[in-house]
Amino acid sequence: EVPAVMQEVNRVLKTGAILAIVEFKKLENIPGPPLSLKLSPEQTAALITPYRYLQQRVFEAGQYHYAAVFRKD
């Protein structure tokens, strides 16, 4: 699934564009999908950076989420 999504993201975003991903924190006992489906910031970066995106920052985006910001290289 990730390759197909990233192929489309690459098609529509120009070099220098910003991509922000909001993901559930990888913690038990919080709302959202099962723990096995939640991604840590490191896992998110490992999925995105091979597609020529440079991680800019990661920050908390509420009680249950974080945001990872990437720039297209």
HUFENHU-V43579 format. One record per residue. N is the residue number from 1. RES is the residue in three letters. OMEGA is omega in whole degrees, -180 to 180 (none if undefined). D_LAST is the distance of its C-alpha to the last C-alpha in whole Angstrom. Layout:
N/RES/OMEGA/D_LAST + N/RES/OMEGA/D_LAST
//
This chain:
1/GLU/-178/22 + 2/VAL/180/18 + 3/PRO/180/17 + 4/ALA/179/19 + 5/VAL/-177/17 + 6/MET/175/14 + 7/GLN/179/15 + 8/GLU/177/16 + 9/VAL/178/13 + 10/ASN/-180/10 + 11/ARG/-174/13 + 12/VAL/-180/14 + 13/LEU/178/10 + 14/LYS/174/9 + 15/THR/-178/6 + 16/GLY/-180/6 + 17/ALA/179/8 + 18/ILE/177/10 + 19/LEU/178/11 + 20/ALA/179/14 + 21/ILE/176/17 + 22/VAL/-174/20 + 23/GLU/173/22 + 24/PHE/173/26 + 25/LYS/-178/26 + 26/LYS/180/27 + 27/LEU/174/31 + 28/GLU/172/34 + 29/ASN/170/37 + 30/ILE/179/34 + 31/PRO/176/34 + 32/GLY/-177/32 + 33/PRO/177/31 + 34/PRO/-179/33 + 35/LEU/-178/31 + 36/SER/-180/30 + 37/LEU/180/28 + 38/LYS/-179/26 + 39/LEU/173/23 + 40/SER/176/22 + 41/PRO/179/19 + 42/GLU/178/19 + 43/GLN/178/19 + 44/THR/179/17 + 45/ALA/-180/14 + 46/ALA/178/15 + 47/LEU/-171/15 + 48/ILE/-174/12 + 49/THR/177/10 + 50/PRO/-179/11 + 51/TYR/176/9 + 52/ARG/174/5 + 53/TYR/179/6 + 54/LEU/-180/7 + 55/GLN/-180/10 + 56/GLN/180/11 + 57/ARG/174/15 + 58/VAL/179/18 + 59/PHE/177/21 + 60/GLU/180/24 + 61/ALA/-178/24 + 62/GLY/-174/28 + 63/GLN/-172/31 + 64/TYR/-174/29 + 65/HIS/168/26 + 66/TYR/175/22 + 67/ALA/175/19 + 68/ALA/-176/16 + 69/VAL/-179/13 + 70/PHE/174/9 + 71/ARG/180/6 + 72/LYS/-177/4 + 73/ASP/none/0
//
